[in-house]
Amino acid sequence: MGWTRYFFTFLIVMEIKTGKSIIDIEIKALELLKKSISKSFQDAILKLHQTRGKIVLSGIGKSGHIAKKISSTFSSIGSPSFFIHPAEANHGDLGMITKNESIILISNSGETIELFNIILHCQKIKAPIIAITSERSSTLSKNSDILLEIPKNVEACPLKLAPTSSTTMSLVMGDAIAMALLEKNKFTKKKFSELHPGGKLGRMLLKVKDIMKTKDFIPLIPETKKMGDAIIEISSKGFGCVGIVSKKNKHLIGMITDGDLRRNMKPELLNKKVTQVMTKNPKTLNQNTLIQDALILMNNESITNFFITEKNKPIGILHVHDILRY
């Protein structure tokens, strides 16, 4: 029993060691990739930024899977893109590529036969080709407009056969292109939210106006009222606060919270005017503020409620619980 336990413990240790060594090789590959970034990367970003059509990606095998992911990333950050399978391209889908497109072809060897007809088609219609490959002297490199060369001979596979580090570098190169293009296009959180309406991320990128309470749900009283009225309004609306509005133009001029009540808890409190207790000029939010930004402000300011105003008039209220429900 003791030898069996020792043997399996030894196997576990060796497997962990192997796993860590593979990751080390992948890290080394990415460090080499980082050093290889040159002016051609900048040229690629400029070319893609100027593209009037879509960004087309293609590759086959493992490179094809990487190309699909990169294409999906482009589309999600406002740079319309699609993946075209080389085999389908050879049977009519070449018609999807026009002179307005820019094409990114991924092939570690640069000699992927299935890509050749795509290359010929792009040259015929004068659509620019950006190559991601590790072979500078390959057919793909020689026939591309821009070469993004990835380091070669650093596969993590012990047999040096299965695509490992090469696909990792291609994927990271694609992410680097996408993020640089995002900055070049001045892509914003607002635009991102419009393209990601579903899921947790989409919910966090909703705007304040999408979840704030409005109209009769807003706890408000005029500046002429007394604290007894304020306490009733706080209790009935359930936000733990009440907004004070001016009699003349209904502007939000103050706010009273549960904390204010505790600090002023004396026999004469109920007969005091709300203007004597309120915090003047409370912090407010614009209705177009992103929910995630509102949450950050609440955390930073230790605030649980924000009144939402438009031209100084309250149009809604947002509680931290409203955000957490999303």
C-alpha positions as CSV (number, residue, x, y, z in Angstrom):
1,M,0.0,0.0,0.0
2,G,2.8,2.3,0.9
3,W,4.6,1.8,-2.4
4,T,1.3,2.3,-4.3
5,R,0.7,5.6,-2.6
6,Y,4.2,6.7,-3.2
7,F,3.9,5.8,-6.9
8,F,0.8,7.8,-7.5
9,T,2.2,10.7,-5.5
10,F,5.2,10.6,-7.8
11,L,3.0,10.6,-10.9
12,I,1.0,13.6,-9.6
13,V,4.2,15.5,-9.0
14,M,5.5,14.7,-12.4
15,E,2.3,15.8,-14.1
16,I,2.3,19.1,-12.2
17,K,5.9,19.6,-13.2
18,T,5.0,19.0,-16.9
19,G,2.0,21.3,-16.7
20,K,4.2,24.1,-15.3
21,S,6.9,23.6,-17.9
22,I,4.4,23.8,-20.7
23,I,3.1,27.1,-19.4
24,D,6.7,28.4,-19.0
25,I,7.3,27.6,-22.7
26,E,4.1,29.4,-23.7
27,I,5.2,32.4,-21.6
28,K,8.5,32.4,-23.3
29,A,6.8,32.3,-26.7
30,L,4.7,35.4,-25.8
31,E,7.8,37.2,-24.6
32,L,9.4,36.6,-27.9
33,L,6.2,37.7,-29.7
34,K,6.2,41.0,-27.6
35,K,9.8,41.7,-28.8
36,S,8.9,41.0,-32.4
37,I,6.2,43.7,-32.6
38,S,7.3,46.3,-35.1
39,K,6.1,49.0,-37.5
40,S,4.2,46.3,-39.5
41,F,1.8,46.1,-36.5
42,Q,1.1,49.8,-36.8
43,D,0.6,49.4,-40.5
44,A,-1.9,46.7,-39.9
45,I,-3.9,48.8,-37.5
46,L,-4.0,51.7,-39.9
47,K,-5.1,49.5,-42.8
48,L,-7.9,47.9,-40.7
49,H,-9.0,51.3,-39.4
50,Q,-9.4,52.5,-43.0
51,T,-11.3,49.4,-44.1
52,R,-14.7,50.4,-45.6
53,G,-16.1,46.9,-45.6
54,K,-15.6,44.1,-43.2
55,I,-12.5,42.4,-41.7
56,V,-12.4,38.9,-43.1
57,L,-10.4,36.1,-41.3
58,S,-9.5,32.7,-42.5
59,G,-7.4,29.7,-41.6
60,I,-7.8,26.0,-41.4
61,G,-7.4,23.5,-38.6
62,K,-6.3,25.0,-35.3
63,S,-5.5,28.3,-37.1
64,G,-9.1,28.3,-38.3
65,H,-10.4,28.1,-34.7
66,I,-8.1,31.0,-33.7
67,A,-9.3,33.0,-36.7
68,K,-13.0,32.5,-35.7
69,K,-12.3,33.8,-32.2
70,I,-10.4,36.9,-33.4
71,S,-13.2,37.6,-35.9
72,S,-15.8,37.4,-33.1
73,T,-13.7,39.8,-31.0
74,F,-13.5,42.3,-33.9
75,S,-17.3,42.3,-34.3
76,S,-17.9,42.8,-30.6
77,I,-15.8,46.0,-30.5
78,G,-17.5,47.6,-33.4
79,S,-15.3,46.4,-36.3
80,P,-17.6,44.3,-38.4
81,S,-16.0,41.0,-39.2
82,F,-16.7,37.5,-40.4
83,F,-14.8,34.2,-40.7
84,I,-14.7,32.4,-44.0
85,H,-13.7,28.7,-44.2
86,P,-11.1,28.0,-46.9
87,A,-13.0,24.9,-48.2
88,E,-16.3,26.8,-48.5
89,A,-14.4,29.7,-50.1
90,N,-13.3,27.4,-52.8
91,H,-16.9,26.5,-53.5
92,G,-18.5,29.9,-53.9
93,D,-17.9,31.8,-50.7
94,L,-15.2,33.8,-52.3
95,G,-18.0,36.0,-53.4
96,M,-18.3,37.2,-49.8
97,I,-15.0,39.0,-50.2
98,T,-15.1,42.3,-52.0
99,K,-12.5,45.0,-52.7
100,N,-13.8,46.9,-49.6
101,E,-12.7,44.2,-47.3
102,S,-9.4,43.6,-45.5
103,I,-8.3,40.0,-45.1
104,I,-6.3,38.4,-42.3
105,L,-5.0,35.0,-43.1
106,I,-3.5,32.8,-40.4
107,S,-1.1,29.9,-41.2
108,N,1.9,29.0,-39.1
109,S,3.8,27.5,-42.0
110,G,2.5,30.0,-44.6
111,E,2.0,27.2,-47.0
112,T,-1.6,26.1,-46.3
113,I,-2.8,25.0,-49.7
114,E,-6.5,25.7,-48.9
115,L,-5.7,29.5,-48.5
116,F,-4.1,29.9,-52.0
117,N,-7.4,30.6,-53.9
118,I,-8.3,33.2,-51.3
119,I,-4.9,34.8,-51.9
120,L,-5.4,34.8,-55.7
121,H,-9.0,36.2,-55.3
122,C,-7.8,39.0,-53.0
123,Q,-5.0,39.9,-55.4
124,K,-7.4,40.0,-58.3
125,I,-9.8,42.4,-56.6
126,K,-7.0,44.3,-54.9
127,A,-8.2,43.5,-51.4
128,P,-5.3,43.9,-48.9
129,I,-4.0,40.8,-47.1
130,I,-2.5,40.8,-43.6
131,A,-0.6,37.6,-42.9
132,I,0.0,36.1,-39.5
133,T,2.7,33.4,-39.9
134,S,6.0,32.3,-38.6
135,E,7.7,31.8,-42.0
136,R,8.9,35.0,-43.6
137,S,9.9,33.3,-46.8
138,S,6.6,31.4,-47.2
139,T,4.1,31.8,-50.0
140,L,1.6,33.6,-47.7
141,S,4.3,36.0,-46.6
142,K,5.4,36.9,-50.1
143,N,1.9,37.4,-51.3
144,S,0.7,39.6,-48.4
145,D,0.5,43.3,-48.1
146,I,1.4,43.3,-44.4
147,L,3.3,40.6,-42.6
148,L,2.8,40.0,-38.9
149,E,5.5,37.5,-38.1
150,I,5.3,35.3,-35.0
151,P,8.4,33.6,-33.6
152,K,8.9,30.0,-34.8
153,N,10.3,26.8,-33.3
154,V,8.9,27.4,-29.8
155,E,6.0,24.9,-29.7
156,A,5.2,23.7,-26.2
157,C,4.4,20.2,-27.6
158,P,7.1,17.8,-26.5
159,L,6.9,16.2,-30.0
160,K,7.1,19.7,-31.6
161,L,4.1,18.6,-33.7
162,A,0.8,19.7,-32.1
163,P,0.1,23.5,-32.5
164,T,0.4,24.9,-29.1
165,S,2.6,28.0,-28.6
166,S,2.1,29.0,-32.3
167,T,-1.7,29.2,-31.9
168,T,-1.3,31.0,-28.6
169,M,0.8,33.6,-30.2
170,S,-1.6,33.9,-33.1
171,L,-4.5,34.4,-30.7
172,V,-2.6,37.0,-28.6
173,M,-1.6,38.8,-31.8
174,G,-5.3,39.0,-32.8
175,D,-6.2,40.3,-29.4
176,A,-3.4,42.9,-29.6
177,I,-4.7,44.0,-33.0
178,A,-8.3,44.2,-31.8
179,M,-7.5,46.3,-28.7
180,A,-5.2,48.7,-30.6
181,L,-8.0,49.0,-33.2
182,L,-10.5,49.7,-30.4
183,E,-8.4,52.6,-29.2
184,K,-7.9,53.8,-32.8
185,N,-11.6,53.8,-33.4
186,K,-12.3,55.5,-30.1
187,F,-14.7,52.7,-29.2
188,T,-16.6,53.6,-25.9
189,K,-18.3,51.7,-23.1
190,K,-21.6,53.1,-24.5
191,K,-21.0,51.6,-27.9
192,F,-19.9,48.3,-26.2
193,S,-23.2,48.2,-24.2
194,E,-25.2,48.6,-27.4
195,L,-23.5,45.5,-28.9
196,H,-23.8,43.4,-25.6
197,P,-27.4,43.8,-24.4
198,G,-27.5,40.3,-22.9
199,G,-25.8,38.6,-20.1
200,K,-24.1,39.9,-16.9
201,L,-21.8,42.2,-18.8
202,G,-24.7,43.6,-20.8
203,R,-26.6,44.3,-17.6
204,M,-23.7,46.0,-15.9
205,L,-23.5,48.3,-19.0
206,L,-27.1,49.4,-18.7
207,K,-27.7,53.1,-18.0
208,V,-29.1,54.6,-14.8
209,K,-32.3,55.5,-16.7
210,D,-32.9,51.8,-17.4
211,I,-33.4,50.9,-13.8
212,M,-34.1,54.0,-11.8
213,K,-37.4,54.5,-10.0
214,T,-39.5,57.4,-11.4
215,K,-42.6,59.5,-10.8
216,D,-44.6,58.7,-7.7
217,F,-41.8,56.3,-6.4
218,I,-39.4,59.3,-5.9
219,P,-39.4,60.4,-2.3
220,L,-39.8,64.2,-2.5
221,I,-41.3,67.0,-0.5
222,P,-41.3,70.8,-0.8
223,E,-38.9,73.0,1.1
224,T,-41.9,74.5,3.0
225,K,-42.6,71.2,4.9
226,K,-41.6,70.2,8.4
227,M,-39.6,67.2,9.5
228,G,-42.7,65.3,10.5
229,D,-43.7,65.3,6.8
230,A,-40.2,64.3,5.8
231,I,-40.2,61.3,8.1
232,I,-43.6,60.1,6.7
233,E,-42.2,60.4,3.1
234,I,-39.0,58.5,4.0
235,S,-41.0,55.7,5.6
236,S,-43.6,55.4,2.9
237,K,-41.2,55.3,-0.1
238,G,-38.6,53.0,1.6
239,F,-35.4,54.5,0.2
240,G,-34.1,55.8,3.5
241,C,-34.0,59.3,2.2
242,V,-36.1,62.2,0.9
243,G,-35.3,64.9,-1.6
244,I,-36.2,68.5,-0.9
245,V,-37.4,70.6,-3.9
246,S,-37.7,74.3,-4.1
247,K,-41.2,75.8,-4.1
248,K,-40.5,78.1,-7.1
249,N,-39.0,75.9,-9.8
250,K,-39.0,72.3,-8.3
251,H,-35.2,72.1,-8.3
252,L,-33.6,69.6,-6.0
253,I,-32.0,71.8,-3.3
254,G,-31.4,69.3,-0.5
255,M,-31.6,65.7,0.8
256,I,-32.4,64.2,4.2
257,T,-31.3,60.7,5.0
258,D,-31.8,58.2,7.9
259,G,-28.4,59.3,9.2
260,D,-29.6,62.9,9.3
261,L,-32.6,61.9,11.4
262,R,-30.4,60.1,13.9
263,R,-28.0,63.0,14.2
264,N,-30.8,65.4,14.9
265,M,-33.0,63.2,17.1
266,K,-34.3,65.6,19.7
267,P,-37.8,66.4,21.0
268,E,-38.1,69.5,18.8
269,L,-37.1,67.6,15.6
270,L,-40.7,67.1,14.2
271,N,-41.4,70.8,14.2
272,K,-38.2,71.8,12.5
273,K,-38.3,72.9,8.9
274,V,-36.7,70.4,6.4
275,T,-34.4,73.2,5.3
276,Q,-32.9,73.3,8.8
277,V,-31.9,69.6,8.7
278,M,-31.2,68.8,5.0
279,T,-27.8,68.5,3.3
280,K,-27.7,71.2,0.7
281,N,-26.9,70.5,-2.9
282,P,-26.7,66.7,-2.7
283,K,-24.7,64.8,-5.3
284,T,-26.7,63.6,-8.2
285,L,-26.4,61.5,-11.4
286,N,-27.2,62.1,-15.0
287,Q,-29.7,59.5,-16.4
288,N,-27.2,58.4,-19.0
289,T,-24.6,57.4,-16.4
290,L,-23.6,53.7,-16.8
291,I,-24.8,51.5,-13.9
292,Q,-21.2,50.2,-13.3
293,D,-20.0,53.8,-13.0
294,A,-22.9,54.6,-10.6
295,L,-21.9,51.7,-8.4
296,I,-18.3,52.8,-8.3
297,L,-19.4,56.3,-7.2
298,M,-21.6,54.8,-4.5
299,N,-18.7,52.7,-3.2
300,N,-16.2,55.6,-3.3
301,E,-18.6,58.1,-1.7
302,S,-20.2,55.6,0.8
303,I,-23.6,56.6,-0.7
304,T,-26.6,54.2,-1.0
305,N,-28.9,56.5,-3.0
306,F,-28.5,59.0,-5.8
307,F,-31.2,61.3,-7.1
308,I,-31.2,61.5,-10.9
309,T,-31.7,65.0,-12.2
310,E,-32.2,66.8,-15.5
311,K,-31.7,70.6,-15.5
312,N,-31.6,70.4,-11.6
313,K,-35.1,68.8,-11.5
314,P,-35.3,65.3,-10.0
315,I,-36.6,62.7,-12.5
316,G,-35.6,59.5,-10.7
317,I,-33.8,57.8,-7.8
318,L,-31.4,55.0,-7.7
319,H,-30.6,52.7,-4.8
320,V,-27.6,50.4,-4.6
321,H,-30.0,47.5,-4.2
322,D,-31.5,48.3,-7.6
323,I,-28.1,47.8,-9.1
324,L,-27.3,44.6,-7.1
325,R,-30.5,43.1,-8.4
326,Y,-29.0,43.2,-11.9
